[in-house]
Amino acid sequence: MTQSTTRLARAAVAIAIAISMPLWPNPLAFARVSALLASHGLHGQAAAPARPATRDGLPIAKPEAAAMSTERLRRVHDVVRQHIDAGSVSGAVTLVSRDGRVVHFEAHGLRDIASRAPMTKDTIFRIASMTKLVTGVAVLMMVEEGKIRLDDPLSRFIPEFKSMKVAKPQVADQAQVDSVPASREITIRDLLTHTAGLLTVSGLGAQQSARLTARAPTDTLPSYVPRLAGVPLDFQPGTRWSYSPLAGGDVLGRVVEIASGQTYDQFLKMRVFDPLGMTDTFFYLPEDRRSRLVSLYDSTPSGLRPRAERVNTSSGTYFGGGAGLQSTAEDYLRFAQMLTNGGILNRQRLLSAKTVRLMASNQVGEMASKNTERPAPGTGYGFLVGTVEDPVAAGLSVSARSFGGAGTFGTLVWIDPKEKLVMILMIQSAPANNSLRRDFENAVMQSIIR
């Protein structure tokens, strides 16, 4: 065999191994290929071309390569700048991915007003109820493994929920609450769809929660969640839709602990975050990440004011599945891209494609879109995700069957499977800036050119 033939054979071996490597997102792939080429005496002969990527290895493409307009995507910057100049937010991070490639990624404004620290792409945000999507995936992973059934009674895992009561106002004094027995038990499905009636946004039972379920700094899910069974439900299970900001997700986190045999933080780290490469997502930030945490502001008529009290949705011992996580835009894109791909990312499959479709399907009919607290025509609700059923009725530009979620401090993720698109908005002020969310969604969708 000639020297030239030998080198060609070596190259063929290198290429065969290289193309078997996962392509996205794998920042080590090219280093491994280079080492492989060098081991065959080909170093510097046929180096693979560098693929543009973010700091954490997410692939980048020019918008036009993903059928989007660079010029039109600049409107994302413009709308965020308008809200910063108006004083409604201090800053933001915006990220858009299409066909699995980042086409827009920008940090805007300030991370902290007092110090004038600029917003950076790796800023960490309190994602609040965007935690629920992660909890939904965790529960469905246990469902796929046969450890949880959707219609299991909650009492199978937490016996204290066996005989629940439902709050009922007294006839003589509507401010006082009586209770009646629940007509049936709460199920896992009820908790995933906000139809359980457990500590909802405006219910009678929730009004008593502070007295009955005050959480101590040292509480854990095992010590605290059973106490929630002492709060009367706001309505009979399965008869209404009403959002449970914290309790429903926290209870489901405890169910995952029992089903998996791991603490909830360890389950998510080992089964979700590590496989997806989410290195900046935590219930409780390590010391070396805290300098990147964005400051939280209250939006008042006189402008933004620093939030005085600490957000109390998680701690070093309490892992709130309803609203407790903190994360970055890049980390959350990995999670959202997994869902967009039908449950898989970088050859790491968390869910089957059928289960993802089930998660993102409307499970509650018109109960969510016609609820009395905040009617939302054209929308539905899946398993801890909001859905769009009729974009025209909803007044949105996203596709039907798109889905996502938002956090109380303004964060947003939306996944449009038809367009193979993910959009993420990270801001940090309360109440949430819904106008910016709508402006952001419009700016992203109008940039699609085919």
N, C-alpha and C positions, 0 to 999 in steps of 0.2 A: 504493500500500500504506500502510495507516495505521501510526502509530507502534506501537500495540499489536500489530498483526500482525507488524511487523518484529521486535519483541522476542520474540514467540513463535517466529518462524523461527530467530532466533539461539539461543534456548534449545534448540530441537530439534537444531541442529547440535552444541551443547555436550554435550547428553545422548547423542547418537549416538556421539560420540567417546569420551565417558566410559565408556559401557557396553562399548566394545571393549577397554578396558584390563584387564590381568590383575588379578584381585581379591585373590589371596592368594599369598604375603604381599607386599604392595606399599605400604610406608609413604609413598611419594611420590605415590600415585595421587590423593589428595584435594588435595594441593598443586597438582598439574597441572590438576585439574578447576577449582579456584578461579582459577588463572591464566587458564584457557581462558574461564571465565565473565566474568572481568574484561575480557578482550580483546574480548568481544562486548557490553560495556557492561552486564553483568548482575551485576557484583560486589556482593555483599550482597543480591541479589534472591532467589536460589534456591540457597543454599549447601547442598552435600550434608551429610547428618548425619554426625557423627564416628562412626567405628566403633571400639569399644574394642579396644585392642591393647597388647601388651607393649612394653617399651622398644625392642625390635628389630623391631616391626611385626607380630608374630604375632597373629592375631585371637583375641579373648577372648570367651567366652560364659558366661552363667550355666549351671551344670550342668544345670538342668532343661530348658534349651533344647536340650541334647544327650542328653536322656533319662537323666540321672544325678541323684543326690540330693546336694544341698549338705550336708545333715546327715550323710549317710553318708560323704561324702568327707572330713569332718573327722577321720575315723578314721585317715587317712593321717598327719596331724599327731600323733595320739595314739600310733601305733605307733612313729614315728620318735623321739618324745620319750621313750618307754620305753627305747629302746636308748641314747639319749644319757645318760639318767639312770643307766643300768646301767654306763656307762663303756665300752661296746663300740665306739662311734663318737664323734667330736668334733662332727660336724654332718652335714648333708645338704642337697641340693637335690632336690626332687621335682617332677615335671611330668607332667601327664596331658592328652592331647588326644583328643577324639572328634569325628567328622565334620569334621575339619580345623580345629577351634577349641579353644583352650586352656581347660580347665574347672578346672584346679588347677595352681598354680605357687607354690611356697613354699620359702623358705630357712629352715633350722633350725640352731640351735646355733652352733658356732664354726668359723671357717676356720682359726684358729691358737689353740691352747690357751695358749701362753706369753704372747702379747700380748693375749689375750682379744678378738682381732679377730672380729667377727661374720661368720657365713656370709652371703653375698649371692647374689642370683639370677644374677649375672654371674661368679661364681667359676669359675675354670678348673681342670679336673680332668685327671689322667693317666688316660685311658680304657682304656689297656692293650689287651686283646683285643677291645674294641669297635672297634678299628682294623680288625680282620679283615673286618667287614661292608663297610667302605669299600673295602678291597682287593678283596673279591669283586665289588663293583660295577665297579671299575676294570678288572678282568680281563674281565668280561662285556661291557663297552663295547667292548673290543678284539675280543672274539669276534664281536659284532654287526657290527663293521666289517670282518670277514674277515681280521684281522691275526693272530689266534690261533685255533686249533681246540682244543676241549676235549680231544680225544684225541691232540693233538700230543705227541711225546716232548719232555721238557724239554731234551734235548740239541740240539733244533732251534735253541734260543735260547742255551743255555749248553753248549758242547760238552764241558766237563769232566764232565758228568753222563752221558756216553755209556755207560760200563762200570762200573756201581756194584757194590759188594760188600755182602753181608748178614752181619751179625755172628752168630756162633755160639759158644756157650760150649765150651771145651775139655772133652774127656771126662775127662781126668785131674784137671783143676783148673777147677771151674766159675767161679772168679773171673777166669780168664784167657779171652781172646776170640780165636777164630779167625774166618775169614771165608770165605764161599763166593760164587760169582758170582750176581748177581741173575738171576732167571728171565726178566725183561723190563725194559724201561726204565721210569722214572718218567714219568707223563704229567701234563699240566696238570690233568686231572680228579682224579688222585690227590692233588695238592697242595691242591686246593679242598675235598676231602672228608676230609682227614686219613687217607688210606689209602696214603700213600707210604712211611711208615716212617722219615721223615727227622727225626732228633733229637726223638723223642717223649718223653713225660713220664717213662717208666720203662724205656726200652730199653737194650740193651747198647751200642749205638752211641753213645747220648747220654752214657754214662759216660766216653767218651774225648774228648768234644767240647772240653773245656777245654784239653786238651793239643794237639789237632789244629787247633782253630779259634779260638784267642783273638783277640778283636777289638781293634785298636789305636784310640786316640782319633781318629786321622786317617783311618780306613778309610771307604770309600764302598761302596755296593752293588756297583759293578763290581769293586772290589778285594777285597771280602770274600766275596761269595756263591760264586764259583768254588771257594774253599777248602773250602766245606761238602761238596763232592763227595769230599773225602778222608775223610769220616766214614762208616763202614759203616752201612747201613740197619738198622733194628731188626727188620724182617721183610720177606718178599718183597712187592713192590709189589702192592697190590690185594687182599691176602689177609686183612687185619685193619683195624680202626679203632683208632687211638691218637692222641691229641691232640698236635699239634706246637705248643708255645706260641709260639715265635719263628721258627724257621728256615723253615717252610713259607710263612708270609706274607711274610717278607723275600725269599725266592726269587721269589715271585710279583711282588713290587714290582719286582724287577730285570727280570723278563720284560716287565712293562708298559713299563719304560724302553726296552728294546730294540725292542718292537713299535711304540711311539709316537714314538721319537726324542727324548724329553724326559726330564729327571731326574724321579724319582717325585714329589718335592714340587711341581715345576712342573706336572706333569700333573694332580695332584689340585687344585691351585689353579685352573688354567685350565679344567679340564673338569668339576670337581665342586663345589668350594667357592665359587668366584665365581658360577657360575650359580645356585646355591642360596642365595646370600647368607650363607654361613658365614664370618663375618669374624673369628672368634676360635678357629679350628682350625688348629693348626700341629704340625709335628714338633719345631720348636725355637722357643721363645717369643721374640718381639721384646722389647726392653727395656721398652717401654711397657705390656706385658701382664703382666710378671712379678709385680707387686705383687698381682695377682688370683689367683695360683696357690695352691691349697690346700696346707696342710702335710700330709705323709704320715706315718702312724703305724703302728707294729707293735702288734698286740693281744697282750698278754701276760697271764699269770695275775695279775699285780700291776697291770694297767691298761694304758693306751695309752702307748707310748714313741715319741718322735720317731725316724723312720728316719734312721740316721746316714749311710749311703752314698747317693750319687746314683743314681737310676734310670737304667740304661744301655741303654735300648731304642732311642734315637735321639740324634742330635747335630746340629750345624750342617752336617755333611757326610754323615751316615748316616741314611737315611729308612726306618725299620723298618716294613714293611708288616704285620708280625705283631702288634705291640703298641706302636707308637711315638708315636701321636698324643695331643695334649692338646686339650681342647675344653670347651665349656659345655653346659648342658642345653638352652638355646635353640638353639644351633647344631646340636646333634645331633638335635633335634626336626625341623629342616628336612630333614635327611638321611632320618630315619625316615619323615617324612610323605611324602616322595617315593616311598619304597617302598610305603607304604600306598596311595598313589594309583595304583599300577601303573607307576611309573617316571617320573612327571612332577610338577613343582611350579612354580607360577607361570609356566606355559607353557614351562618349560624341561624338555625330555624328555631324560633320561639313558639310559633303557632302555625297551624295549617291555614292555607288560604281560605278554606271554608269557614273556619272559626273566625278569622278576621272579618269576613263578609257578614257573619252572624253578629259579631260585636258592633259593626257599623250599620246594621239594619234597624229601622224603627221598630221598637218592641212595644210601644204603648199606644198605638193608634193615634187618636186626636187628643189624648189626655194631656200631653205636653203642650201642643200648639194652642189649645183652648183653655189652658189653666187660668184661673182668675187672678193669680198673683202677677204674672207677666206674660200675657198672651203673645204668641209668636207664630203667626200664620205661616204655613208652608214648611214648618219644621217638625222634627220628631226627636225621639231619644232612644239610643241603643243601650249597650252595656257600658255605662259610665262615659258615653260620648254623645254630644249633640249631633243631630243629622239634619241635612237639608233635603226635604222631599219634593218641594216645588219652589225652585229659585224665583219664579215670577211672583208668587204669593209672598215669599219671604223678602222680596226686594233686594236680592243679592245677585252677584255676577257669577258665583261658583256654580258648579254642575250639580244636578240632582244626584243623590246618593253620596255626596261629599260629607265629611264628618270632621269633628275636632272638639276643642274645648278651650276654655279661657280661665284666667285666674283673677281673683278679686283685686289684685294690684295692677291689673292692666295687661298681663301677658296673654298671648293668643297663639294657638297652633291650629292650622286648618289643612286638611288633607283632601285633595281632589283626585281620586283614583282615575277618573276618565282622562284628565289632563296630565296625569303622572306628576302632579305638582304638590309641593309642600310650602306653606308660608308660615313664618314664625315672626312674631312681634314681641319684643321684651321691653317693657317699661315698668316703673315702680312708683305708682301713686294711687291713692284711694280717695274717693270711689273710682272704679275703673273708668278709663276714658273711652267710652263707646264710640264717640265720634272719630277718634283716631283709628280705632279698630276698623270702622267702616271705610274710612279714607284709605287706609293701608290695603285693605282687601280690594278696593276699586282700582288703586294704582297698580297692584300686581296683576289683576285679571285683564285690565285693558292693555297690558304690555304683551299679551299672547297674540302672535300674528298668524299662527295656523295650528 
